[in-house]
Amino acid sequence: MEISFAPELEAKLTRIASQTGKGPDEVVRELVASYLDHDEWFRQEVGKGLASLDQGKTVSHEDVRRQMDRILGS
């Protein structure tokens, strides 16, 4: 598979690869793998949330606000 990048993006990729001691191909493979893993996880979590909604499981705005206040220490 070949991918073409705009010159400024290719320059950035080359710079980052050089800074990390990796080849540009390796950096791209790692980034794509990370993106795909995250996308898969995100879609599964959204699916779980939608399934919960279908089952009538919800959280009120007030409960979310209280949880966020606790998390943020407000």
C-alpha positions in Angstrom: 0.0 0.0 0.0 1.3 3.4 -0.8 0.1 6.7 0.7 0.9 10.2 -0.5 1.2 13.1 1.9 1.2 16.8 1.3 4.8 18.0 1.4 4.4 19.8 4.8 2.9 16.7 6.4 5.7 14.5 4.9 8.3 16.9 6.3 6.7 16.8 9.7 6.5 13.0 9.6 10.2 12.8 8.6 11.1 15.2 11.4 9.2 13.2 14.1 10.6 9.9 12.8 14.1 11.3 13.0 13.5 12.6 16.6 12.2 9.2 17.7 14.9 7.2 16.0 12.3 5.4 13.9 11.7 5.3 10.2 8.7 7.2 8.8 7.1 3.9 7.8 7.3 2.6 11.3 5.8 5.9 12.7 2.9 5.7 10.3 2.2 2.0 11.1 2.2 2.8 14.8 -0.1 5.8 14.4 -2.5 3.9 12.2 -2.6 0.9 14.6 -3.2 3.2 17.5 -6.0 5.1 15.7 -7.7 1.9 14.6 -7.5 0.4 18.2 -9.0 3.6 19.6 -11.7 3.7 16.9 -12.7 0.1 17.6 -12.8 0.8 21.4 -14.8 4.0 20.9 -17.4 2.2 18.7 -17.8 -0.6 21.2 -18.3 1.9 24.0 -20.9 3.9 22.0 -22.6 0.6 21.3 -22.7 -0.2 25.0 -24.2 3.2 25.7 -26.8 2.9 23.0 -27.7 -0.6 24.3 -28.1 0.9 27.8 -30.4 3.6 26.4 -32.5 0.9 24.7 -32.9 -0.9 28.0 -34.0 2.4 29.6 -30.9 2.9 31.7 -30.2 6.6 31.9 -28.5 9.1 34.2 -30.0 12.4 35.0 -28.3 15.7 34.2 -28.2 16.5 37.9 -26.4 13.2 38.6 -23.9 13.8 35.9 -23.3 17.3 37.2 -22.6 15.9 40.7 -20.3 13.3 39.4 -18.3 15.9 37.4 -18.2 18.2 40.4 -16.7 15.4 42.4 -14.2 14.4 39.7 -13.1 18.1 39.1 -13.2 18.9 42.8 -15.6 21.8 42.3 
